[in-house]
Amino acid sequence: MFQLNEEFLKELGLDKLPQEQQKPFLQHIYSELELRVGERLSQGMSDAQLEEFAGIIDKTPGAVDAFLEKHAPNYQQDPMFQRLLQASGAAADDTRLRDEFTATKWLEVNRPDYRDVVAAVMNELKKEIIANRDVILGGMSASSAPQQTQSDFDLAA
């Protein structure tokens, strides 16, 4: 699991980034990672696979239920669901938890290499950030924006 937080910034030599810029920068990194991973994972997939995943992500009525019925009818007993349940602190019947499990399970079924793809893309992104560290630090200036509370952004990997 990757955590996009102050430790991540420190690892990249960006711990001197102004506090008010850290959260927006981490959100940008998360969005970029999500975009790149999505593009990489979609390569070689059929239109039917892409439509099925889109249905799960977009919460198209019946899409999650149809997938779970076929691939994980007893999903609440699945070890991955149990880990998500424990990590989230949500109730077992929380639909957000079920939806997150379904998306992750879909990736496990259709792209068993998805964790490797996430790791590879993250490493590429880290190298790009490190190569541009001086530009990033030079381009980020302390603004008069209110201080924001730092939060972590987690990525399953």
C-alpha positions in Angstrom: 0.0 0.0 0.0 1.3 3.4 -1.0 0.6 6.4 1.2 0.8 9.8 -0.3 1.7 11.9 2.7 4.5 13.9 4.4 6.7 10.8 4.4 6.2 10.4 0.6 7.2 14.0 0.1 10.3 13.5 2.3 11.3 10.5 0.3 11.2 12.6 -2.8 13.1 15.5 -1.2 10.0 17.7 -1.2 9.6 18.0 2.5 10.4 21.7 2.2 7.3 22.2 0.1 5.2 24.9 1.8 2.6 23.4 4.1 -0.3 24.9 2.3 0.9 23.4 -1.0 1.4 19.9 0.2 -2.2 18.6 0.2 -2.9 20.1 -3.3 0.4 18.6 -4.6 -0.4 15.2 -3.2 -3.9 15.3 -4.6 -2.4 16.1 -8.0 0.0 13.2 -7.7 -2.9 10.9 -6.8 -5.0 12.1 -9.8 -2.0 11.6 -12.1 -1.3 8.2 -10.8 -4.9 7.2 -11.2 -4.9 8.4 -14.8 -1.7 6.7 -15.7 -2.6 3.4 -14.0 -6.0 3.4 -15.7 -4.5 4.0 -19.1 -1.9 1.2 -18.6 -4.4 -1.3 -17.2 -6.9 -0.6 -20.1 -4.3 -1.6 -22.7 -5.2 -5.0 -24.2 -8.6 -5.2 -22.6 -11.7 -5.9 -24.6 -14.6 -3.4 -25.0 -16.7 -5.7 -22.9 -14.2 -5.7 -20.1 -13.9 -1.9 -20.1 -17.7 -1.6 -20.1 -18.1 -4.0 -17.2 -15.5 -2.1 -15.2 -17.0 1.3 -16.1 -20.4 -0.1 -14.9 -18.8 -1.0 -11.6 -17.0 2.3 -11.1 -20.0 4.4 -12.2 -22.3 2.3 -10.0 -24.6 1.4 -12.9 -27.6 -0.3 -11.4 -27.0 -4.1 -11.3 -23.4 -4.0 -12.4 -21.9 -4.6 -8.9 -24.4 -7.2 -8.0 -23.9 -9.1 -11.4 -20.2 -9.2 -10.9 -20.3 -10.3 -7.3 -22.9 -13.0 -8.1 -20.5 -14.4 -10.7 -17.1 -14.0 -9.1 -17.6 -13.6 -5.3 -21.1 -14.6 -4.2 -19.9 -14.8 -0.6 -17.8 -11.7 -0.9 -18.2 -10.8 2.8 -16.1 -13.9 3.7 -13.4 -13.0 1.2 -10.1 -12.2 2.9 -9.6 -9.1 0.8 -13.1 -7.9 1.9 -12.2 -8.6 5.5 -9.0 -6.6 5.2 -10.9 -3.7 3.6 -13.5 -3.9 6.4 -10.9 -3.8 9.1 -8.9 -1.0 7.5 -11.9 1.2 6.8 -13.8 0.7 10.0 -17.0 0.7 8.0 -19.9 -1.6 8.6 -19.9 -4.9 6.6 -23.1 -3.8 4.7 -21.7 -0.4 3.7 -22.2 -0.1 0.0 -19.1 2.0 -0.5 -17.0 -0.8 1.0 -18.8 -3.3 -1.3 -18.2 -1.1 -4.3 -14.5 -0.7 -3.4 -14.1 -4.5 -2.9 -15.9 -5.1 -6.3 -13.6 -2.8 -8.2 -10.5 -4.4 -6.6 -11.9 -7.9 -7.2 -12.6 -7.0 -10.8 -9.0 -5.9 -11.2 -7.8 -9.1 -9.5 -9.9 -11.2 -11.9 -9.2 -9.3 -15.1 -5.8 -7.8 -14.5 -4.0 -10.0 -11.9 -0.9 -7.9 -12.6 -2.6 -4.7 -11.5 -0.5 -4.4 -8.3 2.7 -4.6 -10.4 1.3 -2.0 -12.8 0.5 0.4 -9.9 4.1 -0.1 -8.5 5.7 0.4 -11.9 3.7 3.6 -12.6 4.4 4.9 -9.1 8.2 4.3 -9.6 8.0 6.1 -13.0 6.2 9.0 -11.4 8.6 9.2 -8.5 11.5 9.4 -10.9 9.8 12.2 -12.8 9.2 14.1 -9.6 12.7 13.7 -8.4 14.1 14.9 -11.8 11.9 18.0 -11.5 12.3 18.6 -7.8 14.1 21.9 -8.1 11.4 23.2 -10.5 8.7 22.0 -8.2 10.2 23.6 -5.2 11.0 26.8 -7.1 7.5 27.0 -8.6 5.7 26.5 -5.3 5.5 29.6 -3.3 3.9 30.2 0.1 0.6 31.8 -0.5 -1.9 33.4 1.8 -4.2 30.3 1.5 -5.4 29.0 4.8 -3.5 26.1 6.3 -5.1 22.7 5.5 -5.0 19.6 7.6 -2.7 17.0 6.1 -4.4 13.7 5.2 -3.0 10.6 3.7 -4.1 9.2 0.3 -3.8 5.4 0.2 -3.4 3.3 -3.0 -3.9 -0.3 -3.0 -0.8 -2.0 -4.3 
